[in-house]
Amino acid sequence: MTKSMTGFGRAEYSTETEKLTVEIKSVNHRYLDVTLKLPRKLNALDLQIRQKVKAFANRGKIDIFITHDLSDGEDTAVIYNQGIAAQYVQFGKQMSETFGVEPIRSAAELAALPDVFVLDRRQESDEELQKTLFEVLAAAGEAFAAQRAEEGARLEADILEKLNELDRDVAYIEERAPQIIEEYKNRLFAKVQETLADAAADEARIMTEVVLYADRVCVDEETVRLKSHIAGMRRAFSDGDPDGIGRKLDFIAQEMNREANTILSKSNRTDITEAAIRLKTCIEKIREQVQNIE
């Protein structure tokens, strides 16, 4: 299955007092690069989360956002830390005597100080929270993988259509190449005969020149290799690879571009040049698409 490296997945678990959300998004990257943003209380699960990502992605820059919100409810209680409040009052008096500043004057002022009052949420155990998180992560990962597979199918269809375009231009070049050499030979004979008038042309020297010309413009090897690369790319799609075919396709596309460049450099006719430019343009489009395949 062809998978894109671009995707998004989201899942959540919620109750009246709790909401756990996981969002996954990715773009293309040479390797697997995972960035996690999660609450401090879940930091201990960082490594386990990264390991589980490998179940649904092998390459790509992947950002995972995890939030865990608790709302106030029957399981929430206010705790008054009297000892901390007493220390605030005591040290406030000392600061007043030392620096001549106002001490703590009211209960409201004291209550606003950190940790005098705290909320105690009787939340689920660490094991329950971990189990819930991994279930939500798996659901988000499934949605994420499905979207990448859907986008990958579209990329595959587009690239296969472009390979058909390459086939047509390669076939055109193969058909025209022998005609070009024959046309050159006829023009050369005509030019020599016109120059020498009634004198006989040295056919051997003309044929030598034709052979040298044919060697300069011959693109048989390039077209054969290009057809082999096109077939290889089709096989890569049909065979698939559990670890992804993106790198293999990228290598093949580079080789295809190399052959198209050589054909273009050897061309000295407008029609062949135009066909070679079409090849390069189409191959470049394929290379851009391949960059997004896992």
N, C-alpha and C positions, 0 to 999 in steps of 0.2 A: 504494500500500500504506500502510495506517495503521500508524504505529509509536508505541509508548509511549516515554516518556522514562525509564522505570524498567527497568533490566536488569542482567544480570551475565554475564560471560564469563571463562573461565579456560583457559589452555593452558600447557604446559611442554615443555621439551626436557631430557633427562637422559641422562647416561652414567655410567660407574663413578666418574668423578672430577669431574663437573660437572653442575650443575642450574640451568637458567634458567627462571623462572616469570613469567608475566604475568597479572595479574588486573585486570579492568575492571568497575566498578560505577557506576551513575548514578541520579540522581533528577531530578525536573522542575526547570527553570530557564528564565527568559525567553530567555536566550541560550546560546551554547556556552561553558562554563566548564570548562577542563581543569586538573586538579591532578595533577602527576606526583611519584611517590616512587620514586627509582631509585638504584642504587649510584653512588658518586662517580666511579668509572671510566667510567660511561656518561653522565655529565653533558653531554658534547659532542654527544650525540644528542638532546638535549631538543627542539630546534626541529623536527627531522625526525620525531620521534615525534608531536608535536602536529599536524604537517601530515598525517600518515597517519591520525590519528583522524577527520579530516573525511571520510574515505572511507566510514565507517560511522555517523556521527552528525552532525547539523546543530544540534541544541539539547540542552540538559541540563547538569546539573552532573556531570561525569564525573571519577571518581578512578581513576587507573591506578597499580598497585603492581607494580614490577619488582624481582625479586631474582635474584642470580647467585651461587651458592655453589660453591666448589671444595673438594673433599675431598683429604686427603693420599693419595698413591699413588706409583707409580714415577716420575712426572714431578715429584715434589717433592723438593727438596734443602735441606739446612741450610747456611747460609753464616755463617762466623765472621769478623766484622769486627775484625781484630786492631788496626788503627789506632785505632778507636773505643775498644776496651778499654784500650789504652795511655794514651789521653788521660784516661779515667776514673781510672786508677791515678795518673797524674801529678797531676791536679787534686785527687784525694783526699788525696794527701800534702800538697799546699799548704794545703788546708782544715784538715788535722789540725794543721799547724804554726801556722796563723793563728788558729784558733778553739779549738784544744785538744780536737778531737773525734776519735773513732776513725777511722782510715783504713780502706780496703777490706782485709779480712783473708783472704778465701777466694775460690776460683774460682767457687763456687756463688753467692756474693754478687755477684761481678762479672758472672756470666752472666745474672743477673736484671735487670740494667740495660738500658734501652731500646737496641735496635739492635745489641747485641753479637752476638746470634744472630738471624738473620732466615730466613724460609722463602722459597725461590725456587721458584715454580710456573711450570713451562714451559708456559704456557697458549696457547690458540689466538691467532692474530694478530687485530689490531683489525678487519680486513676480515671475517674469518671470524665473529668475535663479532657484528659488526653485522648480517651476513647472517642469522645464526641468530636474533638478537633480532627482526628485522623479520618473519621467518617465524612466530615464536611470537606476535608481536603481531597478525599477520594472522589467525592461527587463533583467538586469543582474541576479536578483533574480530568474526569471523564468528559465533562462538557468542553473543557479546553482541548482535549485530544480530538473530540468529534469535530470541532470547528477547524482544527489544523488539517484533519483528514479531508474535510469538505473543500477547503481552499487548495489543498494539495491535488485533489482530483481535477480542479479547474486549471491549475498550472500544468498538469500532465497533458490534458486535452489541448491546451494552447500550444505547448511545445511540440506535441505530435503533429499538429497541423502545420507548424513552421517547418518541421522535418520534411513534410510533403512538398513544401515550397522549395526546399533545398534540393530535393530529388529532381524536381522539374528543371531547375537551373543547371544542375550538374549534367543532366541528360542533354540539355541544349548545348552546353559547352562540348561535350563528347561528340555530338553530332556535327558541330561546326568545325572542330579542330582539324580533321582530315581535309575538309573542303578548303580551309585557309591555305594549307600547304600546296594543294593542287592549284588553287588560284594564283599563288605566288609563282609556282613553276611556269604556268601559262603566261603570266605577265613578263617573267624574265625571258622566256623564249621570244615573245613578241618584241620586247625591247631590243634584244640582241639582233634579231633578224632585221629590225628596222634600222638599226645602227649600221650593220654590215651590208645592208642592201642585198645584192645578189650573192655575196659570199656565204659559204656554208657555216653554220654555227657549230661551235665545239660543244657537242651535246654532253660529253663527259664532264667538262668544266662546269657547265650549267647545272648538271645533276649534283656535282660536288657542292655547289653553292646552295642548292635546294636542301641537301642533307644538313649542311651547317645551319641553315635557317630553321629547318624542322627541329633540330636539336635545341635551338634557342627558345622556340615557342611551344615545344611539346609539353602538354600538361597531363599526359596519360597517368603518370605516377600519382600526381596530386588528386586527380578525380577518383582514381581507384581507392586511395587512402581516405578521401572524403566520404565516399560511399560506405567504406568500412566503418568509419566513425559514426555515420548516421545510423547504420544498422546496430552498432554497439550501443548507442543511446536508446534505441528502441528496446533492445534486449534488457538494458538496465531497468527500464520501466516494467517490462513484463516479468522479469525474474524477481525484482524487489530485493529488499535487504532489511532485516529487523533493526539494524543499526542506522538505517538511512542511506540514501543513494546520492545525496547532495554533492559530496566531495567527488565522487566518481563522475557525475554529470559535469561538474565544473571542469575537471581535467579533460574530459572528452571535448567540451566546448572550446577549450583553449587550443587543442590540437586541430579542431575544425577551422578555427580562425587562422591558424598558421598556414594550412593548405590554401585557404581562400586568398591570403596575402600573396602567396607564391604565384597562384594563378593570375592574380591582378598584375604582379610585377612582370610576368612574362607576356602579357597581352599587349599587342600593338594594333588591335582592331577595335573599333567602337563597340560592335555588338558583344564581343567577348568581355570587353572592359565593363560594359553595363551589366552583363550577367554576373561578373565577379563582384561588382559593387552590391548587387542585390544579395549575393551570397553573404558578403561581410555584414550587411545591414541586418539580415535575418539572423545570422549567427550571434550578432551583438544583442539582439532582442532575446534570443535563447539564453545567453549568458546572464542577462539581467534577471530573467525568470528563475534560472537555476540557483541564483544566490539566495532565493527564498525557500529552497527545498531542503528539508532536514537530511 
